Amino acid sequence: MTRFALSWFLLLLSSVSQAAWQQQWQLELDVGFASASNSPVFASEEQWFGDAALRWFPQYGNVQGQLVALSQAKQKQDNQHDLIVAELFWKTELAERDLLVGKQRIDLGVSYGFRPLDMFLPYRRNPVAIQVEEGVGVLSLSQFSGNGEYALFYTDSYLATESEGLQQRGLGLRWYQLNNDSEWQAVSYYDNKRALNLGGTWVTTFGDAWEVHAESRYQQHYQRSVSQLNSSNIGQVSPVIEQEFNHGFQALIGMTWANLNGDNLILEYWFDNRALNQTQWQQVADISYYLQQQSGDISNLRFSQGEVFNGQNLLQHNVMLHWHRDIEDWQPAFDLMLAPEDGGVIATARLDYEFSQGWTLGARLRYLGGASDAVYSLLPENKVGLIKLEGLF
């Protein structure tokens, strides 16, 4: 993989020998504290953590990239250091069409809290700590019209270093159309893991204050971790297995309102049939609490249930309310994510202050929980707080 990346990089550089050189650097630092929950599923402890990321954005003619030096430190754990080629791609024109080759982050979604069209390599939406959004291998050919675009593309997520369990490669078509105050998008993609994927988006505006958006996706196959444990089969079956299911579907509808004072409100609802239903989550909770009361190795089996929490959405029904305000140098924001099925809540407050051009000091506070029997109360942390520094130079 390293040899391929180096060969590709040299090839791209050789094609732009007459081009101009540009670059930008971004520094991100954060330090925070995570408060442990009383979850029986995770052996979590209260801990301090810190992250540092130095991003380099070089551009040489038609070649662009993003290289990230990332360091992560957690109390009572070994420090982790990574050098990640997040993006490296070449764009040119071929027969009056746009050609793109390399590794690029593909973002086709139009929503805020969840993006069904993140089908190539999903990213955590609105994280509080530093996140590296790595691209996938891409070969695409696009043709633009006066108000639209057609694209044929091939992607390979095996090139992403952080994509374990999410790797696939496939071929797709994309259509985009803009008409007055509305825009549409349709994507058809076939890969070696999920077979057929079909997705689409729609966005329209009403006057100067209102916007409505929708996003959906169908996938022919999907995999999910499933718990097999109950009080009568302990030691007889594997605690958790990976199962394949057919016909996954995600759909989102949302609206945005803005005023002249800088206030912005987003309200979204989405459904994901790949997530566990309430009966399945109750079984996970029941067996975890039961195992917690046992002794020895049997008690430790409850930690195996943590694998069930690796889905893109934990719950099938989700509601998100987001507010932010632009006040010159100050940027306050608040997210409230609700789980109507069980009363779960994830609330996140953000405050950023630009103290110098390109330099921002920020704070984050996130609460996870809600009702005592909510799925979010089973997560390893119930509170996370941090301060961060971010700057461009």
HUSUL-V999053 format. One record per residue. N is the residue number from 1. RES is the residue in one letter. PHI is phi in degrees with one decimal (NA if undefined). OMEGA is omega in radians with two decimals (none if undefined). Layout:
N;RES;PHI;OMEGA, N;RES;PHI;OMEGA
This chain:
1;M;NA;3.13, 2;T;-63.9;3.13, 3;R;-63.7;3.12, 4;F;-63.6;-3.11, 5;A;-63.1;3.14, 6;L;-65.9;3.12, 7;S;-61.7;-3.12, 8;W;-67.7;3.14, 9;F;-62.2;3.13, 10;L;-65.2;3.11, 11;L;-63.6;-3.13, 12;L;-66.6;-3.14, 13;L;-63.4;-3.11, 14;S;-67.8;-3.08, 15;S;-88.1;-3.06, 16;V;-129.3;-3.01, 17;S;-65.5;-3.11, 18;Q;-97.5;-2.99, 19;A;-90.5;3.12, 20;A;-86.0;-3.10, 21;W;-101.9;3.04, 22;Q;-137.3;3.09, 23;Q;-157.9;3.04, 24;Q;-147.7;3.12, 25;W;-117.3;3.06, 26;Q;-135.3;3.11, 27;L;-111.9;3.09, 28;E;-129.5;3.09, 29;L;-132.1;3.01, 30;D;-146.1;3.04, 31;V;-141.8;-3.04, 32;G;-154.2;-3.10, 33;F;-137.4;3.11, 34;A;-113.5;3.12, 35;S;-93.9;-3.06, 36;A;-74.6;3.05, 37;S;-87.5;3.08, 38;N;-99.0;-3.08, 39;S;-63.7;3.04, 40;P;-77.8;-3.02, 41;V;-87.1;-3.03, 42;F;-120.1;3.07, 43;A;-88.6;-3.03, 44;S;-94.0;3.10, 45;E;-133.0;3.02, 46;E;-63.8;-3.06, 47;Q;-156.4;2.98, 48;W;-87.7;3.09, 49;F;-147.2;3.09, 50;G;-148.8;-3.14, 51;D;-134.0;3.05, 52;A;-142.7;3.12, 53;A;-137.8;3.02, 54;L;-114.5;-3.10, 55;R;-106.7;3.10, 56;W;-119.9;-3.12, 57;F;-113.9;3.11, 58;P;-86.1;3.02, 59;Q;-141.9;3.14, 60;Y;-132.7;-3.05, 61;G;64.6;-3.13, 62;N;-89.7;3.13, 63;V;-99.7;3.11, 64;Q;-130.1;3.14, 65;G;-153.0;3.00, 66;Q;-145.4;3.09, 67;L;-111.7;-3.03, 68;V;-127.5;2.94, 69;A;-98.9;-3.01, 70;L;-119.3;3.05, 71;S;-125.2;-3.13, 72;Q;-131.5;-3.13, 73;A;-129.2;3.07, 74;K;-131.7;3.13, 75;Q;-58.3;3.11, 76;K;68.2;3.08, 77;Q;-132.6;3.10, 78;D;-69.2;3.07, 79;N;-67.8;-3.14, 80;Q;-123.1;-3.12, 81;H;-129.1;-3.11, 82;D;-137.7;2.97, 83;L;-116.6;-2.96, 84;I;-119.3;2.95, 85;V;-85.8;-3.06, 86;A;-70.2;3.12, 87;E;-147.1;3.02, 88;L;-164.3;-3.04, 89;F;-144.5;-3.11, 90;W;-126.5;3.13, 91;K;-119.9;3.09, 92;T;-153.5;3.12, 93;E;-111.9;-3.13, 94;L;-136.2;3.13, 95;A;52.9;3.12, 96;E;61.8;3.05, 97;R;-128.8;-3.14, 98;D;-88.3;3.12, 99;L;-110.7;3.08, 100;L;-129.0;3.14, 101;V;-135.4;3.06, 102;G;139.8;-3.12, 103;K;-120.6;-3.04, 104;Q;-143.8;3.02, 105;R;-75.3;-3.14, 106;I;-104.7;-3.11, 107;D;-126.6;-3.11, 108;L;-103.3;-3.05, 109;G;-75.3;-3.13, 110;V;-123.8;-3.03, 111;S;-102.7;-3.03, 112;Y;-107.1;-3.01, 113;G;-75.4;-3.11, 114;F;-153.7;-3.11, 115;R;-124.4;3.12, 116;P;-56.0;-3.10, 117;L;-82.0;2.93, 118;D;-76.5;-3.00, 119;M;-92.3;-3.07, 120;F;-91.3;3.07, 121;L;-156.4;-3.06, 122;P;-64.8;3.09, 123;Y;-119.1;3.04, 124;R;-67.1;-3.14, 125;R;-82.3;3.01, 126;N;55.7;3.11, 127;P;-71.0;3.10, 128;V;-87.1;-3.13, 129;A;-96.4;-3.11, 130;I;-65.4;3.11, 131;Q;-134.8;3.05, 132;V;-100.7;-3.14, 133;E;-95.4;-3.02, 134;E;-83.8;3.12, 135;G;-84.9;3.08, 136;V;-120.3;3.06, 137;G;-65.5;-3.05, 138;V;-136.8;2.90, 139;L;-132.8;-3.06, 140;S;-136.2;3.08, 141;L;-130.1;-3.03, 142;S;-121.3;3.04, 143;Q;-127.6;-3.10, 144;F;-103.8;2.98, 145;S;-111.9;-3.11, 146;G;-61.7;-3.10, 147;N;-138.5;-3.14, 148;G;-163.0;-3.11, 149;E;-152.2;2.97, 150;Y;-120.0;-3.12, 151;A;-142.6;2.98, 152;L;-111.8;-3.04, 153;F;-143.8;3.02, 154;Y;-126.2;3.13, 155;T;-127.5;3.14, 156;D;-144.2;-3.11, 157;S;-83.1;3.05, 158;Y;-66.0;3.11, 159;L;-76.8;3.13, 160;A;-84.1;-3.06, 161;T;-72.1;-3.08, 162;E;-104.1;-3.00, 163;S;-104.8;-3.10, 164;E;-57.0;-3.12, 165;G;86.1;-3.10, 166;L;-120.6;-3.02, 167;Q;-73.3;2.96, 168;Q;-160.0;3.03, 169;R;-137.3;-3.08, 170;G;-168.5;-3.07, 171;L;-122.3;-3.08, 172;G;-146.9;3.06, 173;L;-127.0;3.10, 174;R;-131.8;3.06, 175;W;-125.4;3.13, 176;Y;-133.3;-3.11, 177;Q;-142.2;3.07, 178;L;-117.0;-3.10, 179;N;-142.1;-3.12, 180;N;55.9;-3.07, 181;D;-96.7;-3.08, 182;S;-128.5;3.04, 183;E;-139.1;-3.13, 184;W;-125.6;3.09, 185;Q;-149.0;3.07, 186;A;-134.5;-3.11, 187;V;-132.2;3.01, 188;S;-122.2;-3.01, 189;Y;-144.6;3.12, 190;Y;-123.7;-3.13, 191;D;-128.6;-3.01, 192;N;-82.1;-3.14, 193;K;-112.4;-3.03, 194;R;-106.2;-3.11, 195;A;63.1;-3.00, 196;L;-80.2;3.01, 197;N;-124.4;3.09, 198;L;-126.8;-3.12, 199;G;-144.7;3.12, 200;G;-161.2;3.07, 201;T;-137.3;3.08, 202;W;-147.8;3.12, 203;V;-136.8;3.07, 204;T;-145.5;-3.14, 205;T;-117.7;3.10, 206;F;-126.9;-3.11, 207;G;66.4;-3.09, 208;D;-95.9;-2.97, 209;A;-116.3;-2.96, 210;W;-116.2;3.05, 211;E;-142.0;3.08, 212;V;-123.7;3.14, 213;H;-138.4;3.12, 214;A;-142.5;-3.10, 215;E;-152.8;-3.13, 216;S;-150.0;-3.13, 217;R;-158.2;3.02, 218;Y;-117.9;3.03, 219;Q;-131.3;-3.01, 220;Q;-66.9;3.13, 221;H;-132.6;3.00, 222;Y;-152.6;3.13, 223;Q;-111.6;-3.13, 224;R;-150.2;3.05, 225;S;-76.9;-3.07, 226;V;-127.3;3.08, 227;S;-79.4;3.09, 228;Q;-108.9;-2.99, 229;L;-79.4;2.83, 230;N;-144.7;-3.00, 231;S;-64.7;-3.07, 232;S;-101.5;-3.09, 233;N;-120.9;-3.14, 234;I;-62.0;-3.12, 235;G;86.8;-3.11, 236;Q;-105.7;-3.10, 237;V;-133.5;3.01, 238;S;-67.6;-3.09, 239;P;-58.2;-3.10, 240;V;-138.2;3.07, 241;I;-126.8;3.06, 242;E;-95.2;-3.10, 243;Q;-117.2;3.07, 244;E;-101.7;3.14, 245;F;-124.7;3.12, 246;N;-107.8;2.95, 247;H;65.1;3.00, 248;G;-86.5;-3.10, 249;F;-143.8;3.05, 250;Q;-130.6;3.14, 251;A;-144.4;-3.12, 252;L;-136.9;3.02, 253;I;-133.0;-3.09, 254;G;-152.5;3.11, 255;M;-144.5;-3.13, 256;T;-127.7;3.06, 257;W;-127.6;3.14, 258;A;-138.0;3.07, 259;N;-126.3;-3.07, 260;L;-73.9;3.12, 261;N;-81.8;3.13, 262;G;98.4;3.10, 263;D;-78.2;3.07, 264;N;-133.3;3.11, 265;L;-120.5;3.07, 266;I;-126.9;3.06, 267;L;-123.3;-3.10, 268;E;-137.1;2.96, 269;Y;-128.8;3.05, 270;W;-142.2;-3.13, 271;F;-126.0;3.14, 272;D;-139.9;-3.08, 273;N;-76.7;3.09, 274;R;-75.8;-3.12, 275;A;-73.2;3.08, 276;L;-66.1;3.04, 277;N;-86.6;-3.05, 278;Q;-64.2;3.12, 279;T;-63.1;3.14, 280;Q;-66.6;3.11, 281;W;-66.7;3.12, 282;Q;-64.2;3.09, 283;Q;-64.2;3.09, 284;V;-62.4;3.14, 285;A;-64.9;-3.09, 286;D;-61.8;-3.10, 287;I;-69.9;3.13, 288;S;-67.4;3.10, 289;Y;-66.9;3.11, 290;Y;-63.3;-3.14, 291;L;-66.0;3.13, 292;Q;-60.6;-3.11, 293;Q;-84.3;3.13, 294;Q;-87.0;-3.10, 295;S;-124.0;3.05, 296;G;67.2;-3.09, 297;D;-64.1;3.14, 298;I;-62.5;3.12, 299;S;-62.2;-3.10, 300;N;-69.6;3.10, 301;L;-61.7;-3.11, 302;R;-63.8;-3.13, 303;F;-69.5;3.10, 304;S;-64.9;-3.11, 305;Q;-69.6;3.10, 306;G;-63.0;3.12, 307;E;-64.5;-3.12, 308;V;-70.1;-3.06, 309;F;-89.3;-3.04, 310;N;-92.1;-3.13, 311;G;-75.2;3.12, 312;Q;-64.4;2.99, 313;N;-124.1;3.11, 314;L;-77.4;-3.05, 315;L;-119.4;-3.09, 316;Q;-74.7;-3.11, 317;H;-110.7;-3.06, 318;N;-142.1;3.08, 319;V;-128.5;3.13, 320;M;-127.9;3.00, 321;L;-119.6;-3.12, 322;H;-126.3;3.03, 323;W;-134.0;2.94, 324;H;-147.4;-3.11, 325;R;-137.3;3.08, 326;D;-95.1;-3.12, 327;I;-124.1;-3.11, 328;E;49.3;-3.06, 329;D;-84.4;-3.09, 330;W;-102.2;-3.13, 331;Q;-133.4;3.05, 332;P;-82.9;3.13, 333;A;-152.4;3.14, 334;F;-147.6;3.07, 335;D;-117.2;3.04, 336;L;-130.8;3.13, 337;M;-106.5;-3.05, 338;L;-117.7;3.04, 339;A;-111.9;-3.07, 340;P;-60.3;-3.07, 341;E;-69.0;-3.05, 342;D;-134.5;3.11, 343;G;78.7;3.11, 344;G;-72.9;-3.10, 345;V;-139.8;2.89, 346;I;-126.2;-3.11, 347;A;-116.6;-3.08, 348;T;-132.4;3.06, 349;A;-108.8;3.14, 350;R;-131.5;3.04, 351;L;-145.5;3.12, 352;D;-122.2;3.11, 353;Y;-131.3;3.10, 354;E;-87.3;-3.06, 355;F;-86.2;3.06, 356;S;-152.8;-3.08, 357;Q;-58.7;3.13, 358;G;87.0;-3.10, 359;W;-118.9;-3.04, 360;T;-130.9;3.01, 361;L;-110.5;-3.04, 362;G;-137.5;3.08, 363;A;-137.9;3.13, 364;R;-134.6;3.05, 365;L;-142.2;-3.10, 366;R;-126.8;3.06, 367;Y;-115.8;3.12, 368;L;-127.8;3.14, 369;G;166.1;-3.06, 370;G;105.3;3.13, 371;A;-60.4;-3.05, 372;S;-61.5;-3.13, 373;D;-103.0;-3.14, 374;A;-73.4;3.10, 375;V;-61.2;-3.13, 376;Y;-62.5;3.11, 377;S;-73.4;3.09, 378;L;-88.4;3.14, 379;L;-70.1;-3.02, 380;P;-66.1;3.12, 381;E;-114.1;3.00, 382;N;-114.3;3.05, 383;K;-146.7;3.06, 384;V;-136.5;3.09, 385;G;-133.5;3.12, 386;L;-157.2;2.94, 387;I;-119.4;-3.05, 388;K;-142.8;3.07, 389;L;-127.0;-3.12, 390;E;-140.3;-3.12, 391;G;-150.7;3.08, 392;L;-110.3;3.10, 393;F;-153.6;none
